[in-house]
Amino acid sequence: MSVLHGALVLPAGAASFDDPSWPCQQRKVEKLSLGLMWPGAGVNDPEETGEIALPPEARELAGRLELRRTSLEEAEQLVAGFRERNPGVTADLMQAVFTDIFDRLGTTRSKIISGIGRYSAKQIDLAKKIDATRAEMDRIMGENEPDYDRVDQLEEQLDWDERVYRDRARSLTYVCETPVLIEKRLYALAQILLKYTPE
């Protein structure tokens, strides 16, 4: 069984909603699988995978493909140009180029997911603070002689905290998309590289 996740089919066990602190609508996928994007990757001894030293031009290609400002159209032109200049390129070298990109973007993606977790924890704490402020206001207003100065202070703090909470929630929508965009880019780059990989 698999879960369709963007342009990529992921194993059902790799994605889960079990983490109550995960704030995104997208499933939390801690780590991507190289083998799902590059046929045969991971079949060899793990110690040998990605051990090919990238020549300078191949390393430069990987670096440019990694950049999100490099469009997929430009990425294909770069790969086509690389193959044209290097007709003797091997399938292992092309896999090594993708593995280098996969490792770099995978690291970036992991940092973003960790950041989302910290972001979520702050939101949870702020929500608890908002609830506590409201409860205190209700308690004070239930007294025979309410302290209206204190209520005014609490209202001011509540307005500020709620505004921060809403602003963070809006930002979170964009932040949650970022890991998915990285996955989609990796998959698309794999398809481009495979297109120019000798059999």
N, C-alpha and C positions, 0 to 999 in steps of 0.2 A: 504494500500500500504506500502511496506517496502523496505529498501535499504540493499542490501547484503554488509556487512562491515566486511571483513576478514571472520572469521568462525562464525560470529554472525549476526543475522538478527535484524536490528534496525528499529524503527518506522521512517517513512519518515520525520516526523516533528522534530526528534531529531538531524538530521544532515543537515548542510546547507553550501552553498558557499556564503552566504550573507555578510560575513565579508571580506571587501577588504584588510584588513591587514593580513589575514590568508595566510601564504606562502606555505602551504603544498598541495600536490595533493589530499591527503586523506581529506574527509569531516571533518569539525570541529564538534565534538560531545562534548559539554561542560561537560555533566554529564551522567554516565552510569546508567542503570536501573537494580537494584537487581532482580526485578521480571522477567526480560527477561532471566536471567541466572539460577534462582532457582525457580522451579514451586511453586506457592502459596506464595512466599515471597511478602510482602507488602499487602497481603489480610487482615491480622489481623490488629488490632489497631497499628498505628505506634509507639505508646508509649510502646507497648509490644514487638515489633520486636527487636530482638537482645538483649533482656534484660536478657537472660539466662547467669548467671555467668559461665565463662568457667573454668572447673577444670584445675589444673596446666598442666596435660598431654595434654589436649585439646588445651590449650593456646600455649604450646610448639609446637604442631602439626601445628597450624595455622601459627606460626612464621616461621617454617621451610618451609612450603608450599609457603609462601609469597616470599621467596628468589628466585631470578631468576637463581641462580647457582644450585638450586635443580631441576634436570631434571624431566620431567613428568613421566618417568619410575620410578625414585626414589620416586616421590610424591605418585605414586600408591602403592609402597611398604610400604611407611610410613602410608598411610591410612589403608591398609590391616592389617598391624601390630597393629595399634591402635584399629581396630575393633576386632581383635583376642584377644587382652588383655582386651577389654571392651565389652563383649558380650551383656551387658544390655544397650548399648548406644541407645539413642532415636533419632528420626528424627529431633526433635527440637534442640537437641544438635549439630547434624551434620550441620543443617542450621546455628546455631550460630557460628560454626567454620568457615563456608564459609562467613558469614556476617562480621566476624572479618577480614578475608583476604580481602574481597571486600572493606571494609572501609579503610584499610591501603593502599592497592594498588590504590584505587580511589583517596586518598589524594595525593599520589605520582604522579599519572597521572595528576591531576589538577594542581599541581605545574609545571609539565613539559609543559602543555599547556599554562600556564601563561608565562613561560620562553620563549616559542616559540613566543608568542605575543610580548614580549619585544625585542627578537632577530630580529623579522621582522621589528619592528619600527626602530631599528638601521640601518637595511639594507635600508629601505626607505629613512632615513635621509642621509645615505652615497650616495645613488643613486642621490639624489638631489644635494649633494655637488659635485659629479662628473660632473653632467650636468652643474652646475654653473661654475666649473673650465674650462670646454670646451668652454662655452660661453664667458668667460673672455679671453681665449686664442684667440678665433676667433675675438673678438673685438680689441684686441691689434694688431693682425696681419693685421687687416683692416685699421690700422692707417697709415698715411704718413710716420712716422718714428717709427716703432715698437720698443718697449722696449724688446730687445731679452734676457736680463738678467732676466726680469720678466717672460718671456715665458719659459725660462729654469727652473725657480723655479716651475712654474705651471706644467710643464711636469713631473718633479720629483714627485711632490705631486700627480699628476694624476696617474702615474705608481703605486705609493704606495697604493692609495685608491682603484684602480681597482684590485690590487692583494689581498687586504684585502676582498673586495667584493666577488671575486671568491672563496677564501678560505672559507668564511662564507657560501656561497651558497652550496659548496660541503658538509660542515659539516651539513647543514640544512637537506639534504637528509636523513642522519642517524637519526637526532633528530626527524624528522617528523614520522619516523617509530616507535619510542618508545611508544607513546600512543596506537598504533595499537597492538604492541606486548603485552602490558599489558592487553588489552581487550582479546586477544586470549588466554593468559595465564589464566586469570580469568575464561573464558568460559571452558577451558580444565580442570581446577581444579574443577569447579562445576560438570562437568561430572564424574570425578573420585570420588568425594565425594558422589554424588547421587548414583553411582554404589554400594557403600557400606552402603547406608542409608536404615535402615529398613522401610518397608512399614507401 
